[in-house]
Amino acid sequence: MRNMAYWIALTSAIALAGPLATGCVAHIGEGGGSDPEGSGPGTGGPGSPSNPDSGNPDNPDNPGNPSNPNNPEPPEPGVVAACETGFSKLPNGKGGFNVEAVCIPEGMGFDKARSLEAFKATVYPLLTQHCSGCHSTTSRAQSPIHADVDPELAHEYALTRVNFRKPVDSKLVVRMGIDRHNCFGSSCKDANAQMLAAVEAWAAEVVPSLPETPRPVAASEKITADQVKQWIAADRANVAEADKEFVKYTSLHEIHNAGVSAEEMNVARVAISKALNSTARWAPVIVNPVDINGKGIVYRFDTRDYWGYNKGVTKLHFGGSDDDVFFGRTSVNYLGERVGSDVTTKEKYRYTDTVQEDPSFARLVWGRIKAGNVEGATDREVLPPYTDGFKDEYVEASQLVYTVTRPDVYNAIMAIPWYAQDLETELGVIKDQGMKSYEYMVTKQAITIDSRMYWRARTKSGGYYWKTWDVFTGQLEGNVQTIEEAYKQGQIRFPFWAHPIPKFIAGTGGGVTANTFSFVATLAQPFNSEPPGCDGQPNYGGSQFLNCRYYTGTEGLQQSAEEVIWDLPNGLQGYSLWGGFNQRRVDAFVNIVRDPRITREDADAVITSRIGFASTDRRLNTGSSCIGCHADGMNRGDNDLRDWLDGDRRNLPSGEHGVDRWIDDEATIAQVRELYPPSTVMRQRMEDDRKVFLSAMAKIKREMILGPDKNVYVEPAIWTIEWAQKFYKYAPTRSN
């Protein structure tokens, strides 16, 4: 029966996906709204709304596949139809809609009229003064449109970014306090304080109208480990003998005992399910853990629901970074077997063509999870396992969420291969039109230190695959402290302004050619050589390497990193990081991209000055950083290169190493128009993908959240991971 259920679900999943979109795209400057017709200049390309094979959930004449498990489920009793999808649809000011994770049903008792009046008197003046240049329909209409000239529309968007019960965690506040986005006043700290005060004033008027969040166990009642074990023993007595090795338990009693709020208990409950389902590589549907006794504390889950599906994997690869094995910090894998520097070519997954039920894979994955961080490393040593929360009878909830999202654990249990092209083959990335198989974007302001180039591909299952291409920035001349200063002086290290037509090269991984369309030439970093045009600069790796300042178009080690997002069969997302040879990594160097939560304690001046390798090496990690950044699925971004060509002549780098290099070349212009769809098209891709992801998250939130408010106002996995690090005192290190 499990096998039959899988194939029914998988068939539905394959039928759905049509127009899905994006990878780790721009986090800073959330992009604009979607055009419902995908209109505007350009051809749209594969998977566009004009493609009749692409299902459109907003078009009743072309709904995709209504039986797909990722489509929204019918609403539960008492949940109004407006929120049945698990997300809100808000006007984008251009005749279409944006989708947002927060949806407040009318039946919740929320006094919207009172909230609107309080909003207009508190937060709205700050937003219109400082944010309307982008986040208003009278300007660029970037979502969220929380600074719109219409206060009612602005209020609707602002409601998706406020945490009334804990204002300091509101996205409106965090965007400046942590993300350092568009800070006003004297500093980001000042902007954060001003916004926090305004949100607190708004919240003071709203909180009295909010419903009480249920708490089955009173906050004052402490729960002991012995009680947890007794509850588990009673439940386990009803588990069939054949299932017992796969049935596991996780407990929230430590979080409860610490005195967190009822709302934060809901956040942790959602985090458990999100972490499990986000690492369910081939599982067809969302499956939530089960509350064993109605107390909302101890949950049962079956490892086969998440990892009981397989494509021929019989042994998990070493999950750590290539740096760890090449430079000798890690010499053994989690089984204690010796790992050498040849691991990247020696270990290769032989994926089967189809997914099969396989309980042995669930057994394999759980064994790896219990081993902890042992394949991760710091600059000088191997990480401790950090598994204090694993007990004989259960695993503490924050420990579970923390562990499955650790970089080396995540790479292993997700069966991520050593080279990106192998993942692309396994996922069925469609490349039958060569380089024209992809839709390309260049975004000037992204989460990266410099700009970002990325592309979208379709997969044979009907899904999506997005890959970014980020180049090293650093070691610039003189007293340059920011990328903007570098651009003004002509120190342009980002090659795609001047060379927008990507040149695919071989990369590495054994017999790979340029025809894999996986690896792009950027700034070659050759060993003991310097290609024409390189203008080599000293390199941290030693005199045998050079940092090329300019595009060379050659083979060899590239000064780049790649980030990938693809859709999982259950509607959530898989993530991976890749390095300068297209090889799998656990982290990204801080002179390419940073996780702002890791550097949030640093002063603005310190952040601004770190365009090279940061003195405090805290890296963005695969798994946790990706899940935290993509809280709502796809982050939005604009196709600045194409929009500039079409007449939106905002400041892009010019000169020999900028857009001036090709603007008079009609052949290049024609190729740019063909390969780079305008933002109006790409925004629709992103909104479509957000719908799929948010629908999957709705299935988690409906069951895991207690009470009528089925929203979480912080990213649940990251909240729980950070709680675990504080509770267990797991030290922050390079990749932790």
C-alpha positions, 0 to 999 in steps of 0.5 A: 500500500505504501508503494501504491500511495507513493506512485499515485502521489508522484504521478500527480506531482509530475503532472503539476509543475509547469511554471516554477522558478528560482534559486537563491536569488536576490534577498536584498531589495525584494523584487517587484510584483508579477504580471498575470499575463507574463506580458512585456517585451521578450519572448518569455522562453521555456515554461513561460505563461504563453506556453500551453503546457504550463499549468496556471493556478490562477487560470480556470481554463488551465489549472495544471493538475488539480489532483497534485499533492502540492495544490492547496487542500480544502480549508479546514472547518472554521478557516475562511476561503480567503486563506484556504491556499495557505497564503494571501494574494495581494494586488501588485498595482499592475493588474496582477497579484503577489503571494505572501506567506501570512494570511489572516482569516476574517474569522480569527477576530482580528480588528483590521479597521483598528489596525489600519488606523494605528498603522497610519499613525505609526509605521506608515509615515516611516515607510512612505518617507523612506521606502516609497521609492521602490515599494509603491505602485507609483514607483517600481512597485517592488513587493512588499508594496508596504509604502504605497500611496494607498494606505489600505494596500500598504497596510495589507502588505505590512501585515505580512511583515509584522510580529505583533506579539514580538515586534523585535522579530518583525520583518519590518524591523529585521530588514534593517537590524539584521539585513541592513537593507535601506537603512535611514537615519544615522545608521542601521542601528538607528533605523532599526530603533526607529522602526521598532518603536513604530511597530511597538506603537502599532502593536500596542493598539492591535494586540488586544484584538488578537485571539489567545494562542492555546497552550495545552500545558500551562507555562508554569508547569514544568515537564520532566524527562521522566514524564516524556519517557512515560508518554513515549512508552505508552504510545510505543506500546501501540506501535507494530513490532515491525515498525518500531525501528523506524518510529522515532520521537521528538520532544519540545519539553525543554523549549517549553520549560525555558518559558517561551511564549505559546506562539514560539511553541508553535514556531518550534512545532512548525520547525520540526515538520519543516526540517523533516520534510525539507530533507525528504529528498524523494518523498512524494508528499508532506507528512507531519509528525503526530502529537502522541497525547494532545499536549503539544509536547511530544511528537512521533514520526516515521523515518520512512515517511521522509527517507523511505524513498530512494534512487539506488543510493546504498552508501552516503557520501562524505558530507563535508567540504572539499577544503576539509579533505584536500587540506587535511582537517578531516580524515575520516567519515561518520563511520570512521572510514578513512577519507582521502583527497580523491573522495570527490572522484572516487565517490559517485552516486549511481542513481536509478531512473525511478524512485522506489520505496526503500526502508533501508535508506531510511535506516541509513539516513537516521544513522547519519543523523545520529552521528551529528556534525563529525564531517564538518570542520573549522579552520584547524580541526574537525567539529564535535558531533554536537549531539547532546540532545539525542537520548535513547528514547527521543531526540530533543526538538531543537537538536533534531532541527539543528542536526538535519540542517547542518551542512555536512549532515544535510549534504549526506542525507540529501544524497547531493553528489560531488559535482553539479552536473550529476545533480542536474542529470539526476533531476532531469534538467532539460538542456535540449536547446543548449544554452537557450534552454535557460532563462538568464537574469543579472541582478545588481543588488543581491545578497552577494557582495557584488552582483549576481547572475543566475538562470532558470531551467525546467526539469523533466518532471515539470519542476524547476532548477535555478542556479546562481553564478557568483564571482569573488570580490576583493583585493581591490586597489587603493582605499576602495571600501565598497562595491559602489566605490569600486564601480565608480573607479572602474574596478569592475570584477563582475564579468557579466556586465561586459560579457552577458552571453554566457560561455559554458566550459568543461569544469571538472568531475570526470569526462565533462564537456562544455555541452553539459551546460553546467559551468560558466567561464568567469574569472579563471584562476589558473595554476602557474599561468596567466591567460590574456586579459587576466590582469592577475592580482595576488591570491590568498592561496599563494603565488602559484594562483592569481586572481584575474580581475577581468573575464578571460573565458578560459577553462580552469578553476573559476573565481566563483561559487554557485547556489542551487534551488530545486523543487522537491516532490513534496513542494518544498525545496532542495538546496546545494552550494558548489565551488570553482570547479562545479564541485559540491561544498558545505559553505560559501566564502565570505567574499562572495556571499554572507548570511546576515544573521551570522554577522548581525552583531558587527557594526555597519562600518565593519560590514561595509569594509569587508569586501574581501575575506572577512576577518571573522570567517562565518560562512553561509551554510548549505541547509540552514542558511538557505532554509532561513533565507528562503523563508517563503520559498523564492525571494524576488529579484529583477532582471536588471540587465534586460530591463536596462536594455529595454529603457530602464536606464538605472545606474549599471556599470559602464565603460570597457568592463561594463554594458558599454562594451556591447551596447552598439553590437546588434548581434549581442543585443539580439542575444540578450533579448533572446536569453534574458526575459524582462522582469515582468516575465521572471517575476511571474515565475517567482510568484508561481514557485512561491505558490507551490512552496507556500501551499506545501508550508500551509499543510505543515502549519495547519496541523502543527500550529495550535489555535486559529492563527495559522501563521508563523511570523519568523522563519521557524527552522532558524528560530529553533536552530538558534535556540539549540545553539544557545541552549547547548552552547554549541560554539559558532565556528567557520561552518557552524 
